[in-house]
C-alpha cells in the first residue's frame, strides 16, 4: 500500500490542473514563497519527472484553495454590505 504522506501521487503540473489553479500559485505554495512558509509539502522525486506531490499534499492544496475562496468571498461580501 502507498504511503499517503511520502509517496508522490501527482506532479506539480498535474496537481495545478486538477485543482484548476495557476502553476505559479502551486509552485509558490510548494517552495515556501507564500507567506514565508511552505503551505503544501512535496516529496523528493525518485527520478526526473516522477510525481512529487503526495495525497496529503493534494488535500493541503484543496484546503488552501478553499481558504482562499472564503477570504476572497468574505471580503467581497463585506464590501457590498458596507455600500448598502
N, C-alpha and C positions, 0 to 999 in steps of 0.2 A: 504494500500500500504506500502511496506517495505521502510524503510529509508536507502538510499544508503550509508549514512555516518556512521550510528550507528547500523545497523542490520547485524550480521555476515552472510556471504554468503557461504564461504568455510572454511575448516580447513587449517592450515598452510601446512599440508601434501598434501591435495588436490590442494592447490594453487601451490606448487612447482611442482607437477606432471603436472598440466595444463600448466604451463609456461616452463616446461622441464628444470628446474634449480635445483641444489642440495638443499636438505632441509636445510643444514647448511648455505648456502648463504641466503636463505629467512629468516631463523631464525636470522641471524646477522642483516639483514635489519629491522626486526620487533622489535628486542631488543636493537637497538641503538648501536650495536657494529661496524657498518660500518661507517667509517669517523667520529666517535664520535657522531653521530646523528641518530635518527630513520628515516629511509628513507621510510618505509611503516608502516602505523599505524594499530593498531588492536583494537578490542573492547573486553571488558570482556566477558567471556563465561557465559551464563546463567546457564549451567550445565556442568559437565565434559564431554569432547568430542564434545561439540557443536561448530559450526563454530565461528571463531573469526576474520576472515578477511572479511571486508565488500566490497561491489562492488567497491567503490572508492579506497580502498587499492589495489585491483587487478589491477586497472588502474595505480596506482602509481608504482606497481611492473613491469607492462608491460613497462612503460616509463623508469624505471631504467634499465631494461634489454636492451631496445633499446639504451639507452645512453651508456651502457657498450659496446655494439656491435660497436657503432660508434667510441668510443675511441679506442678500440682494432683494428678495421679496419683501422682507420686513422693512427695509429702507424705503422701498417704493410705496408701500402701504403707509408708512409714517409720513412721507412727503405729501401724499394725496390727502391724508387725514388733516394735516396742518393747513392745507389750502382750503379745505371745506369750511 
